[in-house]
Amino acid sequence: MTDKKISELTEKTTIAPDDLLALVDTEATPDETKKIKLSNLGVGKTDIYSSDFGLNWADLGVIATDGINAIAYLGNGIVVLGDLDYHVWRSTDYGATWTDLGVIASGAIYTMANLGNGIVIMGDYPRHVYRSTDYGATWTDLGVISSGAIYAMAYLGNGIAILGDFAHHVYRSTDYGATWSDLGVITSEIIYAIAYLGNGIAILGDAAYHVHRSTDYGATWSDLGVIASTSIYSMTYIGNGIAILGTESDHVHRSTDYGATWADLGVIALGPIHAMAYLRNGVTVLGDAAFGGGHVHRSADYGATWTDLGAVAAGSIQVIGYLDNGITILGAWDYHIHRSTSAFQTSNFNPNQFDKLFQFGCLGAITANGTSYLAPGNGATQTNEIKVRVPRPGILKNLYVWQRVASGAGGRTDIYTVRVNGVDKTITCTLDNATEGSDTTNEVLVAAGDQASIKLVSNNSSDTSEDVVATLELV
């Protein structure tokens, strides 16, 4: 299990996160590997994480029928996106696959916002607002709401939503987007970005380089003056009073006092910054419109410093959305969706920044020539099924197995199968005269409360003294 198994496992009864990090910084052969008492780490209580939070990206290919400018995550693995060809696309598996709902809008879709409880809104170029109350499955056209094209929306909590338009107006709803009031001209130029910072504080950025700020849930606004040197295209809130914004001239500006004052961090990107998203644990990503392909830039210190991950998309990156559980997606001008999920490696294992990693195993007592079940953590397998409860919605994938057996033990076949709620799933690892193997292809969608287990079917009469370690990711 090269780079895929925890090495130098220990018999300690309790292990702190820092101790766990120290355990996985060296390699060990299977025979050198010891078993860790993961039951004491609360494996069944979801205490170990594995995900890269925007470090690695997979191109899902052409998803939309035109450029993708709007994404909204609605919870429970459901995410919707809007494109410039008036279509809405919907995923129920954390962005892994997508369904085209067809033409929903009357023009190009530039913005969306999740209002909670299955309610989501979007705005288009012809000034319409659309609203869904069933997690984006169906939509209602509320008609022309604004006085100009709608480029930005945000939810402020308590049923309050705001939008900014091409004609410099701000509109506000207090009934979850069902009706809207025109607050009039707020800015002197086009409003491209809005962000909510909590505690009733909202900010917006415009094409006149100004930031405007509200402290009463968007009811009234104060002009903070010129903050940037070019148009402000994107904004996001990172927590702890920290907000960032991206500009047309590749700069990032940062505030640590809920948007009251701002510091220019200088040129961070290689092109205009249209997309920003806060992931968790201080990790933030932004996408740019760099010539030759959109780059993703990543910060792990709440936006203070940034690393260029290189060209991720072939076209300009227009929007980034965080879907929880370490999963992030981005939409590009070339109609592609790119997705960042988990990439467990012992070299970068960090229990504070990773998705759930379930560990199963045993020290001997496997049923010879029969069926047995691995135990969560460390212990003997049993003929009765031993399950762990899934703590949240997600996708089970990446089954890695190591077992103690001499290579070339003729006629030996061991089949490890992941089960959910007592039913065999497609995630299966078959070891024929081998010590290790994996299934990194198959996956299964699970809900919070589902019960997962690993079944072992063996044809080997010597398996009663077997040792096994198996890992399974929830992303």
C-alpha positions in Angstrom: 0.0 0.0 0.0 2.6 2.5 -1.1 1.7 6.0 0.2 -1.7 4.6 1.1 -1.3 3.1 4.5 -0.5 4.4 7.9 3.0 3.3 8.8 4.5 2.6 12.2 1.2 2.0 13.9 1.3 1.8 17.6 -0.3 0.0 20.5 -0.9 3.2 22.5 -4.3 3.3 24.2 -4.8 7.0 23.6 -3.3 9.1 20.8 -3.4 12.9 20.4 -3.5 14.4 16.9 0.1 15.5 17.1 1.1 12.0 18.1 -0.8 10.6 15.2 1.0 13.0 12.8 4.3 11.8 14.1 3.3 8.2 13.5 2.8 8.6 9.7 5.9 10.4 8.6 7.9 7.3 7.9 7.4 4.2 5.7 7.2 0.7 6.9 7.0 -2.7 5.2 3.8 -4.7 5.9 5.7 -7.0 8.2 7.0 -4.0 10.2 3.6 -2.5 10.5 1.9 -2.6 13.9 -1.8 -2.1 14.5 -3.1 1.1 16.0 -5.9 1.0 18.4 -8.2 3.2 16.3 -11.1 2.4 18.5 -9.5 4.5 21.1 -9.3 7.4 18.6 -13.1 7.0 18.1 -13.1 5.7 14.6 -16.8 5.0 14.9 -17.2 8.5 16.2 -15.5 10.1 13.1 -12.3 11.6 14.5 -9.9 11.0 11.6 -9.9 13.1 8.5 -8.5 12.8 4.9 -9.0 15.4 2.2 -6.9 17.9 0.4 -9.2 20.9 0.6 -8.5 22.4 -2.8 -4.9 21.1 -3.3 -5.7 18.7 -6.2 -8.3 19.0 -8.9 -10.0 16.6 -11.4 -11.5 17.9 -14.6 -15.0 16.4 -14.9 -15.1 17.6 -18.5 -17.7 19.7 -20.3 -20.7 19.9 -18.0 -22.6 23.0 -19.1 -23.6 24.4 -22.5 -21.8 27.7 -22.0 -19.6 29.5 -19.5 -20.3 28.8 -15.8 -20.7 31.9 -13.6 -22.9 30.8 -10.7 -22.8 27.9 -8.2 -24.8 27.4 -5.0 -24.4 24.5 -2.5 -27.7 23.6 -0.8 -26.5 21.0 1.6 -26.9 17.2 1.7 -24.7 16.8 -1.3 -27.0 18.9 -3.5 -25.4 21.7 -5.6 -26.8 23.7 -8.5 -25.0 25.8 -11.2 -26.1 28.2 -13.9 -24.5 29.0 -17.2 -24.5 31.7 -19.8 -26.8 29.5 -22.0 -29.7 30.0 -19.5 -29.5 26.4 -18.3 -29.5 25.2 -14.7 -27.6 22.0 -13.8 -28.1 20.0 -10.6 -26.0 17.4 -8.7 -27.1 15.3 -5.8 -23.7 13.6 -5.2 -21.5 16.5 -4.2 -20.8 17.6 -7.7 -19.6 14.2 -9.0 -22.3 13.9 -11.7 -24.8 16.4 -13.1 -28.3 16.6 -14.6 -29.3 19.3 -17.1 -32.6 20.8 -16.0 -32.8 22.6 -19.3 -33.4 26.3 -20.0 -34.6 27.9 -16.8 -33.7 31.6 -17.1 -34.5 34.1 -19.8 -30.8 35.1 -20.2 -27.3 34.5 -19.0 -27.1 33.4 -15.3 -24.5 35.3 -13.3 -25.3 34.6 -9.6 -27.0 32.3 -7.2 -27.5 32.2 -3.4 -28.6 29.5 -1.0 -31.2 30.8 1.5 -31.5 27.6 3.5 -34.3 25.0 3.9 -34.2 24.1 0.2 -34.7 27.7 -0.9 -32.3 29.0 -3.6 -32.4 32.1 -5.8 -30.6 33.2 -8.9 -30.4 36.3 -11.1 -29.9 36.7 -14.8 -28.8 39.3 -17.3 -32.4 40.3 -18.3 -33.0 41.4 -14.6 -35.2 38.4 -13.6 -35.0 36.6 -10.2 -35.8 32.9 -10.1 -36.6 31.0 -7.0 -36.7 27.3 -6.0 -38.1 25.9 -2.8 -37.3 22.2 -3.5 -33.5 22.3 -3.5 -33.2 23.5 -7.0 -35.3 20.8 -8.6 -37.9 23.2 -10.0 -37.9 27.0 -10.4 -40.3 29.9 -10.4 -39.7 33.1 -12.5 -40.5 36.1 -10.2 -40.2 38.3 -13.3 -38.2 41.5 -13.7 -37.0 42.6 -10.3 -34.0 44.8 -10.8 -33.2 47.8 -13.0 -30.1 46.2 -14.5 -28.5 42.9 -15.0 -28.0 41.0 -11.7 -24.4 40.1 -11.0 -24.3 39.5 -7.2 -26.6 38.0 -4.5 -26.1 37.0 -0.9 -28.0 35.6 2.0 -27.8 37.5 5.3 -29.8 35.1 7.5 -33.2 35.5 9.1 -34.9 35.4 5.7 -33.0 38.4 4.4 -31.4 38.4 1.0 -29.8 41.2 -1.1 -28.8 41.6 -4.7 -26.8 44.2 -6.6 -27.2 45.1 -10.3 -25.7 46.7 -13.3 -27.6 49.9 -12.7 -25.9 50.5 -9.2 -29.0 49.5 -7.2 -29.3 47.2 -4.2 -32.5 45.2 -3.7 -33.5 43.6 -0.5 -35.9 40.7 0.5 -37.0 39.9 4.0 -39.1 36.8 3.1 -36.6 34.4 1.7 -36.5 36.0 -1.8 -40.3 35.8 -2.4 -40.6 39.7 -2.8 -38.1 42.5 -3.2 -37.7 46.2 -2.3 -35.5 48.6 -4.3 -33.2 50.5 -1.9 -32.2 52.8 -4.8 -28.8 53.7 -6.2 -26.2 52.7 -3.6 -23.0 52.8 -5.7 -21.7 54.9 -8.6 -20.8 51.9 -10.7 -21.8 48.2 -11.4 -22.0 46.0 -8.4 -20.0 42.8 -9.1 -19.6 41.2 -5.6 -21.5 40.9 -2.3 -20.5 39.0 0.9 -22.1 38.5 4.3 -19.7 38.7 7.3 -22.1 37.8 10.0 -23.7 39.9 12.8 -25.7 41.8 10.3 -22.6 43.1 8.5 -22.5 42.9 4.7 -20.1 44.3 2.1 -20.3 44.9 -1.6 -17.7 45.9 -4.2 -18.2 47.8 -7.4 -16.6 48.8 -10.7 -15.6 52.2 -9.2 -13.2 50.4 -6.9 -15.3 51.2 -3.8 -16.4 49.0 -1.0 -19.7 49.7 0.6 -20.6 48.3 4.0 -23.9 47.7 5.9 -24.2 46.9 9.6 -28.0 46.4 9.6 -28.5 43.4 7.4 -28.3 45.4 4.2 -31.0 48.0 5.1 -28.6 51.0 4.9 -25.1 51.3 3.4 -21.9 53.4 4.0 -19.4 54.1 1.2 -15.9 53.3 2.5 -14.4 55.0 -0.6 -11.8 53.8 -3.0 -10.3 50.6 -1.7 -8.9 48.9 -4.8 -7.2 50.2 -7.9 -9.5 48.4 -10.4 -13.0 46.9 -10.4 -13.8 44.5 -7.5 -14.9 41.2 -9.0 -15.2 38.9 -5.9 -15.5 38.8 -2.2 -15.7 36.2 0.5 -15.7 35.9 4.3 -13.2 33.7 6.0 -14.3 34.0 9.6 -12.9 35.7 12.7 -13.7 39.1 11.2 -11.5 38.4 8.2 -12.7 39.1 4.7 -10.9 39.2 1.3 -11.7 40.7 -2.1 -10.2 40.1 -5.6 -9.8 42.7 -8.3 -9.6 43.1 -12.1 -5.9 43.8 -11.7 -5.0 40.6 -9.9 -4.8 42.1 -6.4 -6.1 40.6 -3.2 -7.2 43.0 -0.4 -7.8 41.8 3.1 -9.7 43.0 6.1 -9.4 41.8 9.7 -12.1 44.0 11.2 -15.3 42.9 9.4 -14.6 45.0 6.3 -14.2 48.3 8.1 -10.6 48.8 6.8 -8.5 47.0 4.1 -4.9 46.2 3.3 -3.7 45.6 -0.2 -1.7 42.3 -0.4 -0.5 43.2 -3.9 -0.6 41.1 -7.0 -1.5 37.5 -6.0 -3.1 36.1 -9.2 -2.1 36.0 -12.8 -5.3 37.5 -14.1 -8.6 39.1 -12.9 -10.0 37.3 -9.9 -13.6 36.3 -10.5 -13.9 33.5 -7.9 -13.2 33.1 -4.2 -14.3 30.5 -1.6 -13.6 29.8 2.0 -13.2 26.0 2.7 -12.5 25.6 6.4 -9.6 25.7 8.9 -8.2 28.9 7.4 -8.0 27.4 3.9 -9.2 29.7 1.1 -9.0 29.3 -2.6 -9.3 31.8 -5.5 -9.5 31.3 -9.2 -8.2 33.7 -11.9 -8.5 34.5 -15.6 -4.8 33.9 -16.4 -3.9 33.9 -20.0 -3.5 30.3 -21.2 -5.7 28.8 -18.4 -7.2 29.7 -15.1 -4.9 29.2 -12.1 -6.1 28.3 -8.6 -4.3 30.0 -5.7 -4.6 28.7 -2.2 -4.1 30.1 1.3 -3.8 28.1 4.4 -3.5 31.1 6.8 -6.8 32.9 6.4 -5.8 34.7 3.2 -2.6 36.2 4.6 -0.3 34.4 2.1 -1.0 32.5 -1.1 0.4 29.7 -3.2 -0.1 29.4 -6.9 -1.2 25.8 -7.7 -0.8 26.4 -11.4 -3.2 26.2 -14.3 -6.2 24.1 -13.2 -8.7 25.0 -15.9 -8.2 25.6 -19.6 -10.4 28.6 -19.5 -11.0 31.5 -17.1 -12.2 30.4 -13.6 -15.5 32.2 -13.1 -16.9 30.7 -9.8 -15.8 28.5 -7.0 -18.1 26.7 -4.5 -17.3 24.8 -1.3 -19.6 21.8 -0.8 -18.5 20.7 2.7 -16.4 17.7 3.6 -13.4 19.0 1.9 -15.1 18.9 -1.5 -14.8 22.0 -3.7 -15.8 22.7 -7.3 -15.1 25.4 -9.8 -16.8 26.5 -13.0 -14.8 27.7 -16.0 -15.4 29.8 -19.1 -14.9 26.7 -21.3 -18.0 24.9 -19.8 -15.9 22.6 -17.6 -16.4 21.7 -14.0 -13.3 20.8 -11.9 -13.6 19.1 -8.6 -11.3 18.8 -5.6 -12.0 15.8 -3.3 -9.8 13.7 -1.1 -6.3 12.5 -1.7 -5.1 10.5 1.3 -1.3 10.2 1.5 0.8 9.4 4.6 3.1 12.2 3.5 0.5 14.9 4.1 -1.7 13.3 6.7 -3.3 16.0 8.9 -6.2 15.0 11.2 -7.3 18.6 11.4 -7.7 19.2 7.6 -9.0 15.9 6.2 -12.2 14.1 5.5 -13.2 11.1 7.5 -11.1 8.0 7.2 -12.6 4.8 8.6 -10.1 2.2 9.7 -11.0 -1.5 10.1 -8.8 -4.4 11.1 -8.0 -7.4 13.2 -5.3 -9.3 14.8 -6.0 -12.9 13.8 -9.3 -14.9 14.2 -10.4 -14.6 10.6 -12.8 -17.4 9.6 -11.0 -20.0 7.5 -12.6 -20.9 4.2 -15.6 -18.7 5.0 -17.1 -15.3 5.7 -16.1 -12.9 8.5 -16.3 -9.2 9.2 -13.5 -6.8 10.1 -13.8 -4.9 13.3 -13.6 -1.1 13.6 -10.2 -0.3 14.8 -8.3 -3.2 16.3 -9.5 -6.6 17.4 -10.7 -10.0 16.3 -13.1 -10.4 13.4 -16.4 -12.1 14.1 -19.0 -14.0 12.2 -21.6 -11.4 13.1 -21.5 -8.1 11.1 -19.7 -5.2 12.9 -20.8 -1.8 11.7 -19.8 1.9 12.1 -22.4 4.6 11.7 -21.8 7.2 9.0 -21.8 10.6 10.7 -22.9 12.8 7.7 -23.9 12.6 4.1 -21.1 11.8 1.7 -19.4 9.3 -0.6 -17.7 6.2 0.5 -14.7 5.4 -1.7 -11.0 4.4 -1.8 -10.8 1.0 -0.1 -7.2 0.1 0.8 -6.3 -3.3 2.2 -3.2 -4.8 3.7 -3.0 -8.3 5.0 -0.2 -10.5 6.5 0.4 -13.3 4.0 3.4 -14.5 2.1 3.4 -13.7 -1.6 2.9 -16.8 -3.7 0.7 -18.7 -1.3 -0.9 -20.8 -4.0 -4.6 -20.9 -4.4 -5.3 -18.2 -1.9 -8.1 -15.7 -2.6 -9.5 -13.1 -0.2 -12.3 -10.8 -1.2 -13.1 -7.6 0.8 -16.4 -6.0 0.2 -17.9 -2.8 1.6 -21.4 -3.1 2.8 -23.9 -0.3 3.7 -26.9 -1.2 5.9 -26.1 -4.9 5.5 -26.1 -4.8 1.6 -23.0 -5.5 -0.5 -21.8 -2.5 -2.6 -19.5 -2.3 -5.6 -16.5 -1.3 -3.6 -14.6 -4.6 -3.5 -10.9 -5.5 -3.2 -9.8 -9.0 -4.3 -6.4 -10.2 -3.2 -5.1 -13.2 -5.1 -1.9 -14.3 -3.3 -1.1 -10.7 -2.5 -0.4 -8.7 0.6 -2.1 -5.5 -0.5 -4.6 -4.0 -2.9 -7.2 -1.3 -3.4 -10.4 -0.2 -5.1 -10.1 3.4 -6.1 -12.7 3.3 -8.8 -16.0 2.5 -7.2 -18.0 4.6 -4.8 -21.3 4.7 -3.1 -23.5 7.7 -1.8 -24.4 7.4 1.8 -26.6 9.4 4.2 -26.0 10.3 7.8 -26.9 7.4 10.0 -26.2 4.7 7.5 -24.1 1.8 8.8 -20.9 0.7 7.0 -19.0 -2.5 7.4 -16.4 -4.6 5.6 -17.0 -8.3 4.8 -14.1 -10.8 4.1 -14.7 -14.0 2.1 -11.7 -16.3 2.2 -10.9 -19.6 0.6 -7.7 -20.1 2.7 -7.6 -22.7 5.5 -4.8 -20.8 7.2 -6.7 -17.5 7.7 -7.4 -18.1 11.3 -4.1 -16.4 12.2 -4.5 -13.6 9.7 -3.8 -9.9 10.4 -5.6 -7.2 8.4 -5.7 -3.4 8.0 -8.3 -1.8 5.8 -9.1 1.9 5.3 -12.2 3.5 3.7 -12.7 7.1 3.0 -15.9 9.2 3.4 -15.6 12.3 1.2 
